Amino acid sequence: MPVVRAGGELPEVIQGGMGVGVSGWRLARAVSSVGQLGVVSGTALDALLTRRLQIGDPGGDVRRALAAFPVPELATAVLDRFYVEGGVAAGERLRAQPMLRVERGEQAELLTVLGNFVEVWLAKEGHEGPVGINYLEKVQLGLAPGMFGAILAGVDWVLVGAGVPGHVPELARRLARMEPVTVRVRFDGAEEDYDHYFDPAALLERTGFGAGQGCQCGSDIDGGGERTGTGCRGTAPTQGKRQVRDVRIESLRPDARPSTAEMPHLTPSAVLARPLRRPNVLAIVSLPLLASYLARDEATVPDGFVIETHRAGGHSAPPRGALQLDAKGEPVYGPRDHPDLAKMAGIGLPFWLAGGAAHPERLTAARALGAAGVQVGSAFALCEESGLQPGLRQVLRTRARAGALKVRNDPRASPTGFPFKVAEVSGTLSDPAVRTARRRVCDLGYLRVPYRTAKGTIGYRCPAEPEAAYLRKGGSAADTEGRLCLCNGLLASVGLGQRHPLGGDEPPVVTLGQDLTFLADLSPDGGPYRAVEVVEWLTGGREDGTAPRTTGREPRRQ
């Protein structure tokens, strides 16, 4: 059955799945609770999980969600290895988690499943509204385990962009049936693909992390992602000073399991005793051309589309044709880059418009053109439930209302090669002095890609890693120019950046859309506002979403 909002209709407003933790569970739950589609970001949720535990899990939210995970042994293993009561000491490094890998990446896959489960479970807690999760197709190795963790938590919608998500509908169907899946992984600079195998049932049958598998922690690599051979320390954090070490994650000793106070509901969930539900899939595309291509085949057709123009925050599609830059160094978009909404409506599937859509009049206009509604990101990114650090939110609102905030569509910033919106704020990676002072390191690796080494083995590289390492792996020096480490920068923007003992903690990077006119209504004085106020403003105060609709199309039934 398709998932619809209160009143039996499609959501008019989709809250964008922004950044790493910006669209967190608190924001998604706030939006879903009032009848629209709240969406969590599906990127780097393994890092969010482990780092929230290491800072002490304030409020106990992560532990509460882990208590609901259907395999208690996996939940307790995570707690044993990453939870630090009271949090790590100030200035102490946060333990790295294993990186996703083409081969021998089981530990990272387990953490990815658990991180996605926790985020979706918390977003769905305490209400009946639908919840979605947003993925980047470019993060190839995390898609299957991430989506499986979200499905275990009952996610209602999956949104996928930054690539061609033709395999996602079938992937969702098979994961909901707990069937093994094979994901084709593209190799950088090569014609060949790699068949990456993921078996959800086998994953849940494990009794812990990495027992007998060898260490895959991120700390035994250098700044460019190469193994140093130093290995991991084989002990958990000590009590008292709690010196955090990277360890092989294994099944727990019986005497090391969390107390009942820490895990009050640690019992097998009924979720595995009943069929899992296949979520609706929305493909995020920039033009009807790709939408038409996906809709031609039953195997690739999604349940609907988000048509996202280049004015949206985060990554956007490059212009069609040869790349041209304007005087500010931003990509020039022309008539060919504007979607033909008549063609979009002719496909016959629901669609939402995104990119400069945050205004009641634009919602009304979108519906009049046949859209089900709009997707809005930046207006939610600056609200109080957003995961952005409070100080950053305030600076962004104040500067934007004063007309002093510039958001640049940077064609070089993202290692993916897609243009990426960067808000220019001092103290962040948009500041040339901050970029220069930062020591390049690749210790998270979400945007790195596999490649074949000269010996025929599998290596990994990212143009934002240390230049010497990238060149050693066969990369081009030109590809490294202007690249930002979005993995570390986006985590820092939500207060979970890596700490360096000698100072120089990871600086944040902030992304927003280029249309911030919504602040004139939502924050006329630069002050705070809440997610429900965004929904009420967009829909005219109709929190229950019961106004008549101009289109009756629903997601495809499976």
Beta strands, then each sheet from edge to edge (+ up, - down):
strand 1: 13-15
strand 2: 38-41
strand 3: 131-136
strand 4: 157-161
strand 5: 181-186
strand 6: 193-198
strand 7: 280-285
strand 8: 304-308
strand 9: 351-354
strand 10: 373-376
strand 11: 407-410
strand 12: 420-423
strand 13: 449-452
strand 14: 458-461
sheet 1: 1+ 10+ 9+ 8+ 7+ 4+ 3+ 2+
sheet 2: 5+ 6-
sheet 3: 11+ 12-
sheet 4: 13+ 14-
end
